Amino acid sequence: MKNRKAALRKQIVTNLSTIPKHHYEQLSQDISNRLFREADWIEAATIGITISKFPEVDTYPIIEEAWRLGKQVAIPKCLPAARDMDFRIFTDFQQLESVYSGLLEPIIEKTSETRPEKIDLLIVPGVAFNARGHRLGFGGGYYDRYLNKFHGQTTSLAFHMQMIDELPIQTHDLPVNKIITDKGVLYS
């Protein structure tokens, strides 16, 4: 199963990397616009979201729109020693630092931790998804563990090419409530 997941991750990321920049930007904008029309986005006071890294759906405009609307934005801080993560409220991109693999995470001294129950909408990243809301993550298991203690609304953002029929699912894999793609919205 582990080798199958790794091969699938590599294949999807390779396919995503071929999207021309202008097309990537337009598809990301289409997904953002769909998100902004969803009731759970409109009603949420605090959004949990990652800082995207190409070729993931661009989250920078989503974060900026959340701030413009007066929402709090919480981003994950991985805690590798515990194989866990927490979410921290940040208010400026200057409160980020580059960690392993070029990922951007909050600087602890410049941000404040928030509890899972304080996040109204958690936008869960992934590499591949199926129509039932299951996802193939990036391989660290951080979100799988976090979702076990998170009981709010979950949404994933994905390019249509990330949607696949056959996804290796394990018993601990929890589906998200909704997947928003450039083609539409899927509810699980």
N, C-alpha and C positions, 0 to 999 in steps of 0.2 A: 504494500500500500504506500509506503514512504517513497519508494522509487517512482511509483506511478504519479504521486502528487508532485514530486520534484520535476518530472518530465513535463507534466501538464503546466506547471508554473512557468517553466522555461519557454514552452511553446507559446503560451498566451502573451507573455511579456515580449517575446520576439515579434509576434504579430502586431502588438500595440506599438512597438517602437518604429514600425514602418509607416505609421499615420503621418502624413505631411503636417507641418506645424499649423498652417492656416485651417486645415480640416480639424485637427485636434482642438484648436481654440474654439471653433464653431460648435463642435460636438459637446465640449465642456460647457459652453454657454447655454446650449439647448437643455442640457441636464440641469444646470443651475436654475434656469427659468422654470422648469417643471417643479423642482424642489420648492421654489419660492411661492408656488401656488398651492402647496399642500397644507392642510389644516394643522398638522403637527408642527410644521415649520412656523407658521403664522402665530400659533399659540405658545410656542416655546419661549421661555425667558432665558434659558441657558442651553447652549448647543455644545455637544462634545464632537470634536472633529479632528482629523489629522492634518498636518501640513503636507500637502501633496508633493510628490516627486515624479517627474515625467517617467513613464507614460500613464500615471494614474490620472483620473479626472481632476482637473485643476480646482483646488479648494481655496485658493487665494481670493478670488472674487466673492466666494460664499462667505468667507470670514469677514471681508470688508463690508458686505451687505448686512451681516449680522450686527457688526459694530454700528453701522449707519442707522439701523433700526433700534439701537439701544439694548441689544441682547448681550448677554455674557457669553464669551467663547472660552471653552475649556479644551486643552489639548493634552495628549498623553505624554507621560514621562515614564519610560521603561526603567524597571528596576531589575537588571539582569541577575543580581545575586539571589533575589527571591523569585525570579522568573514571573514577575508580576508587573503591574503598572498602575499608576494613579493618574488622575486628570488634574490639571492646574489651570486656573483662570489666567489668561494673559490679555493685555490690552494694546500691545504694540509689537510689531515684528522685530523690534530691537531687543525684545525679551527672549529671544531664541538663541540657541547655540547648535553648532553642527556636532553630531555624535557619530557613532559608527555608520558606515556605508553612506555618509553624507546626509543622513536624516536630520531634520531640524526638530529639536525638542525644547521645552521651556527651561529657562535658567531658574533653578529652585529659589535662589535669593531674590529674584525679581517677580515671582509669581506666587499665587496662593493655591493650596490644594483644595479641591472640592470633592465632596462625597458623591457616590453613585446616585443616591436618591435626589440630589440637587440638580442633576442633569435631566432636562425634559426630553431632549431628542439626541440620541447618539448616532452619529453617522459612522458606520462601520466599514473599514476598507477591506478590500479583497482583490484577488487576482482573477478568479472565475466564480460564476454563480449559476444556480439553476432556478427554474421558475418557482420552486417551492421555498425559496429564500435561503437555501443553504449556500455556503461560500467556501471557497478555498482561499485561505489566508496566505501570508507571506512566509509562513513556516516557523515562526517563533512561538505560536500558541498564546500570545499575550491577550489577544481579544477573546479567544475561547475561554480563558480563565476569567477575564473581566466580565463577560456576559453572564457568567454563573451568579454574579452578585448584583447585576444591573437588571432592574425590572421595569424600566421605562420604555419609550418608543425607540425602535431601531430601524434605521434606513441605510441602505447601501447605494452608492452611486457607481454606475458602470456604463461603459460603452457597450453597445449591443453585441459587438464581437466577443465580449467577455461572458456572454450567456451561452451555456452549453447544456446539453441533455444529460450526459453521463458525468457525474461528479462523484469522486470517491468520498463517501460520507462515513463517519465513525459515530458511535453512540454518544460521545460527548459534544458533537457538533450541534450548535443551536442555530436555528434559522433566524434571519432578520424579519421584521414585520413587512418590509417593503423594499423593493429595488427600483430605483429610478434610472432609466436609460435614455439615450437619445431618441429611442423609438416609442417610449411610453412608460407607464408605471405598472409594476407587478406587485400584487398584494399576496402575502403567503398566509 
